[in-house]
Amino acid sequence: MRGTQRNILTVVIALLALQLGSLVAPAYACGCGAMIPDRSERIGVDREESAVRWDGRTETVVMRFHVHGNARRAAWIMPVPGRADVTLGDPALFDELDELAEPEQRDRSYFWPREGDWPFDHGYGDGAAAAPPGAGSGVGVVGRERLGPFDVARLTATDPEALGDWLRTNGFELPERLTGALRPYVDRKWEYVAVRLAPREKGAALYGELTPLRIGFASPELVYPMRLSRLARTPQTLGLYVLAEHRMEPRSPIGGDRPEVTFAGRIEHPEGAVAGLTGDAPVRLTVLEQHFPRPERIDDDHHLRTVADTPYRQVEYTDRLLTVGGGVPVWLLTVAAVPLLAALLAVRVKRRRSRPSPGIRSTA
């Protein structure tokens, strides 16, 4: 017995150690860029959402992060294929997109009672300030500005080492391994958007939903940078809203689970924040969800291609007990009818047996 208790205690301690390890391990990267806190602090990205508008010539990415941790500041870098224009995004955009793509609601009936239906009584769900430039060799400072809580630097680079040196000189504490991960973008002569995140309140931690950033650049194809996410130490989840002339999907999973389309449809009259991103002309919206259980397997950026404009909307069912009349369960009527039918059948059989047989006459 004591041996069993000792084994159980060992397992519990091991699980607690794993949990603590996951809390203190820094989340060095997230989808579409790298998120880096100071070395003594930690930050994690619960979820990243991006809305991408592409008109065949230019691409606009609006990004929103949900973060946790104790970091009072953090740096984030995003490679882009062309000169970037950076502004603050509209916080209402993602709520509007979610509303446009929300699942269709349908009722679905079931016959036999379930938990929560009479005669059961247990609950049952329905089911369903800028620093001095100090640029190093190979780095050009395109611009630097303060946008709300963000200190944004737009850079060009021909040498990943020089880029890393410049960022560290200007207060961006980046892990050494990021330098090698930037090499493919340097080779393709991409530029970078480097952002220093800090709360408006002095001494406060970065937590919860951050103000969206809107980044625009020229691009002959719809590409969503993901390669830096391979530096992440924890599984990553990406929610991507694509607004284009046609339905668009990734060419490959790039090392993650297969991307799942949760909505595809035509928005005839964009309004509000959506119209602020797309204009008021009709546009097609494709919503994608993808999970990366092993981020180190990410081997490319997302390149999206046009596919057939087949509409799709998820359906969420609400299961309801089948009833008639004033809410009488059909199963109850069925069960009650069985003995009644049996009694009627018995009476009929008895009557048939009590009748005289044909051809037999009384001699009395």
N, C-alpha and C positions, 0 to 999 in steps of 0.2 A: 504493500500500500504506500509506504514511504517512498519507494522507488518510483511509483507512478506519479506521486505528487511532485517529486524532484524533477521528473521529466516534463511535467506540465509547466512548472516554474521556469525551466530552461527555455521552453518554447515561447512563453510570454515575454521573458526578458529579451529574447532574440527579436521578436516582433516589435517591441518597444524601441530597440536599437535601430531597426530599419526605419521606423517612423521618424525618429529623431534625425537620422541621417538624411532623410528626404527633406526635412525642414531646413536644415542648415546648408544643404548643397545649393550653390548659386545656380540660377537658371540663366546661363550665359547667352542663350539665343532664343528667338521665337520666330514664327513664320515671317517672311518678308524682311528680315533684317536681324540685327543682334541687339540684345538688351543686356547692359552690363552695369552692375552696381559698384560702389566702392568695395575694396577688398574685404573690409571688416563688416560689410552689410550684405543683405540678401534681398533678392526680388524675384518673384515668380509671375508668370503670365498665365492666368487662369484660362483666358480665351482671347484670341485675336480675330477681329472681324474686319473685312475689307470690302468696300464697294469699288468696283473698277468700271469706268466708262471708257469705251474705245470707239472712235468713229472712223477707223481705218487709217488715220494719220497721227492722231494724238491720243495719249492715254492719261487718264486722271485716276489716281488712287486715293480714296478716303479711308483712313485707318483708325480703328478704335481699339484700345487695349483695356483689359480688365486685369489689374495687377494686385498682388499682395506682398507682404514682407515688411521689413523695417528700414528699407533704404530711404534716406532723406534726399537722395538725388541718384540719377542713373543716366547712362548714355545709351543711345540707340542709333544704329547706322543702317542705311538702306541704299544699296546700289541701284542706279537707274541708267538706262541706255542713252539718255540725252540730257541736255541742260534742263534743270528742274526749276519749277516755280512752286513755292511753298506758301500756303496760307492755312488758316484754321478752318476746319470742317464744321458743318452744321450738325449739332448733336441730335437733331430730330431725324436725320436721314435714315438711320438703321431701324428706328421704330416704324417709320413709314414703309420701308422695304419689308419688314417682318409682317406688317399688316397686309401688304399686297400679296405676299406669298404664303399667308397662313393656310393651313390645311382645310379642306372642305369637311364640314361636320355632317354626319349622317347618323340616324338611329338604326339600331339593329336589335331585333327581338329574340328572346330565348324562351323556351317552353317551361322547363322544370325550374323550381325556385332555387335560388342560390343564397349564400350567406348574406344576411341583411334583408332578405325577403321573408315574409311570414311563411312558415312557423319558425324560421331561424332568427336569431336576435343579435348576431355579431356583425360588426361593420363590414360592408363590402363596397368597394369602389365601383364606379361606373364602367370600369374595364378599359375602358379605353385610355540786358547789360552785357555787354560783349567783352571778351578778353582780347588783348592785342594779337594780331595775326601770327607772327612768328613762324611763318611757313617754312618748311624744310625743303630739301632738294626733291624735285619731282612733283611737288604739290602746288596747286593754284587755288586761291581762295576766290570763288565766284561771287560770294555774298555772305553776309551774316546779319541776322536780325533777331529781334525779340518778338515772339508771337505768343501772347498770353503767358502761360507757364513754361513755354519752351524757348530755349536758346538754340537757334537753328543756324548751322553752317552748311553752305553748299560748296563742295570741293571738286577739283579734278585731280587725278593722280596717275602717274605713269610707273610708280614704284610702290608696292604694298608696304615695304619697310618705311618709306618716307611718309606714307599716309598714317601708319601707326604712330610714328614719332610725332607728327603734327597733332594728332588727336590727344596723345598723352601730354604734350606741351600745353595744350589748351584745356586741360582738366578732364579729359575723357579717359577713364581708367579701363583700358581694354586688355583682355587676356592675350598673351603672346601668340597663342595658337590661331587667333583671328587673322594674323598677318598672312599666313599661308592660304587661308580660306578666301582671301581677297584676290589672290593671284588670277583666277579666271576672269574676273571683272577688269582687272588692270590690263590683261592681255587683249581684251575686247575694247579697251579705251572707254569704258563706262565712267560715269561720274558718281558722286555719292552725296547723300543727304545725311549729315551728322546732327543729331539732336541731343541736347542736354536737358533732361527732364528734372524739374524741381517744383514742389508745391509752392503756392503763393504765400502760405503761412510759414514763417521762419521756424525751422526745427521740426516741421511736420513730416510724416512719412508719406511716400507714394503709396496710395492704397485705393482700391476700387476702380471705378470707370474713369479713364483719363479723357481729356478733351480730344476730339478727333483732329487729325492732321490731314490736309488735302495737298497732294503732290501731283503736279502735272508735268508731262514731258512728251517730246515727239517720239513716236515709235511706229514703224511700218507693220509691226505685228503685235498682237496682244500677249505680253509676257509679264509674268508675275514673279519677282525675285524670291527664291526660296532656298538657294544654295547655302546661305549662312546658317540656316536652321539646323544643319547637320551638326553644329556645335552644341546644340541643346543637350542637357543632361537628363531631362525628363520628357515623357511623351508629349507630343504637340497636337493641337487641334486647330484646324483652320476653317473658318466660315467665309465663303467668297460669294459676293453678289456681283454678277457680271451683267452690264448693261451695254448692249450692242445692237447692230441691225439684225443679227440673226442669233439663234441659240448657239452658244459656244461652250466647249468642254475641253479639259486638258488632254493633250496628246498621249500622256502616259502618267502613271501614278508616281513617278520619280522616287521610288523607294518607300512609299507609304501605302496604306490601304487604298483600295480602289475608290476614287472620288464618287460620292453619291449625289445624284441630282435630286433635290427635294422640291424644286419648283422650276417650271419652264413655261413661260407664257408671254403674251404681247400686252404691253401697257399702252392703251390707246390714248389716254390723256394724262400724261404725267403732271403732278401738282406738287406744291410745297417744296420741300428740300430735294425731292427727286427731280423735279423740274429744274431746280437750281443747278443740278449736276448734268442733266441730259438735255435741257431745253424742253419745249412743250410739244415736240413732234413725237409720234409713236415710237416706241423702242421695245426691244425684247429683253426680258429679265430671266436670267438663269441663276439659280441658287445652288451652290455646291457645298458639301460638307466632306472633310477629309481628316482622317486620323493618322498620325505618324507614331506608332508605338516604338519604333527604333529610329530616332532622328538621324543617327550616324549613317544610315543607309541612304539618305537623300543625296542624289547624285546630279541634280540639275535644277534649273528654274522651271516653273510651269509655263509651257508654251500652249496657248489655247487655240483651237481650230473651230471653224464653222461646221456645224452638223445640221441635220434635218430639223426644221422648225416644228417638231412634234411637241404639242403642249403636254404638260404634266403637272398634276397637283396631288399632293398626298391627301389621303382620306383618313379622318379619325372617326371611329365609331363609338357611339354611346349605347351600350347594351341596356335594354329595358325588358322587363318581364312582360310577356304577351298577355294582354287583358282584353276584355270585352265589356260593353255596357258602361257602368259607372266605375270601372276599374277592377272588375271581378277577374281573378286569374283564370286563364283558360285551363291550366292544369287542374285547378280545383274542381271546375265543372266536369272535366273529363273523369277525374277520380270519383266524384259523386255520381256520375252517370253509370259507372260500371255496376254497382250493386243494384241500381234501379233497373238497368237492362237485364241483369241476371234474374231479378224478381219477376219482371214481365215475362221473361222467357219461361221461368218455372210455372207461372200461372197458365201460360198458353199450353205448355206440355200437359199440365194437369187436366185442363179442359179437354184436350184431345183424347186423353186416356179415358175420361169419364163418358165420352160419347159411345153409343152402341155401335158395334161393328156392322158394316153394311151386309145385308142379306139375312140377318138374324131377326126373327119375329117372336114376339111374346105369345105363348100358348095359353095364358091365363084367360 
